[in-house]
């Protein structure tokens, strides 16, 4: 577990962009039982989250089509919520950071850590925006 004061700015990077924190397994269940599309961002302290994933998500949120619900949980902090979200992301193995797009509770698009590492924020945003166009 990371100290809350260490991750607060990293969490705020997405919550200030309009994402709702998923802090418990029950919150994950409720979010993924909502109708429409739900973006679930598994945030983390790693450099690829800071350098590409969070900026890419924020760029993607400037698109004309967006998911109905925008959510995030932080790996190493919101442990139970992240574990529950990862169950919905199967068969993909756990990775952080990662991004899942769900439609009516069913995973329809997944970006794993190895799709984030070495990519630019713009590449991640473009990937997400294409998924938004298709599913939202």
SULQUIUR-V437982 format. One record per residue. RES is the residue in one letter. PHI is phi as a letter, one per 20 degrees, with the letter a starting at -180 (999 if undefined). OMEGA is omega in radians with two decimals (999 if undefined). D_FIRST is the distance of its C-alpha to the first C-alpha in whole Angstrom. Layout:
# SULQUIUR-V437982
res=<RES,RES>
phi=<PHI,PHI>
omega=<OMEGA,OMEGA>
d_first=<D_FIRST,D_FIRST>
This chain:
# SULQUIUR-V437982
res=<X,X,X,X,X,X,X,X,X,X,X,X,X,X,X,X,X,X,X,X,X,X,X,X,X,X,X,X,X,X,X,X,X,X,X,X,X,X,X,X,X,X,X,X,X,X,X,X,X,X,X,X,X,X,X,X,X,X,X,X,X,X,X,X,X,X,X,X,X,X,X,X,X,X,X,X,X,X,X,X,X,X,X,X,X,X,X,X,X,X,X,X,X,X,X,X,X,X,X,X,X,X,X,X,X,X,X,X,X,X,X,X,X,X,X,X,X,X,X,X,X,X,X,X,X,X,X,X,X,X,X,X,X,X,X,X>
phi=<999,e,f,g,f,f,e,g,f,f,f,f,g,e,f,f,e,o,e,e,f,d,d,b,g,f,f,f,g,f,f,e,e,f,f,n,d,c,e,d,d,e,e,b,e,f,f,f,f,f,e,c,f,f,f,f,f,f,f,f,f,e,f,f,d,c,f,f,c,d,c,b,c,d,f,n,c,e,g,f,f,f,g,f,g,f,f,f,e,f,e,f,f,g,b,b,f,b,c,c,d,d,c,l,n,d,f,d,b,c,c,e,g,f,e,e,g,m,d,e,g,f,f,f,f,f,g,f,f,f,f,f,f,f,d,e>
omega=<3.09,3.09,-3.12,-3.12,3.10,-3.05,-3.09,3.14,3.14,3.06,-3.10,3.13,3.13,-3.13,3.09,3.08,3.06,-3.13,3.12,3.11,3.00,-3.01,-3.10,3.06,3.13,3.10,3.09,3.12,-3.12,-3.12,-3.07,3.01,3.09,3.04,-3.11,-3.11,-3.12,3.03,3.09,3.14,3.03,-3.08,3.08,-3.10,-3.02,-3.13,-3.13,3.04,-3.12,-3.02,-3.04,-3.00,-3.12,3.08,3.12,3.09,-3.13,3.06,-3.13,-3.11,3.05,-3.11,-3.13,3.08,-3.11,3.02,3.11,-3.07,-3.14,-3.05,3.12,3.00,-3.02,3.11,-3.14,3.12,3.14,-2.93,-3.08,3.10,3.13,3.11,3.13,3.12,-3.13,3.07,3.10,-3.10,3.09,0.28,3.13,3.12,3.12,3.02,3.06,0.04,3.03,-3.08,3.07,3.04,-3.10,3.03,-3.09,3.06,-3.12,3.13,-3.13,-3.14,-3.09,3.02,-3.14,-3.12,-3.10,3.02,-3.13,-3.13,3.09,3.11,3.08,3.06,-3.14,3.12,3.12,3.12,-3.14,3.10,-3.14,-3.12,3.06,3.09,3.09,3.13,-3.09,-2.96,-3.04,999>
d_first=<0,4,7,9,12,11,10,13,16,14,14,18,19,19,20,23,24,25,22,20,17,16,14,15,17,20,20,19,22,24,24,25,28,29,32,32,30,26,24,20,18,15,14,11,11,14,17,19,17,18,22,23,21,20,24,25,24,25,29,29,29,32,34,37,35,32,30,30,27,24,20,17,13,10,9,5,5,9,8,12,13,12,14,17,17,17,20,22,22,23,25,23,20,17,16,14,16,18,21,23,26,27,31,31,28,29,27,30,28,25,24,21,20,23,25,23,23,26,27,28,27,30,30,27,29,32,30,29,32,34,32,32,36,36,34,34>
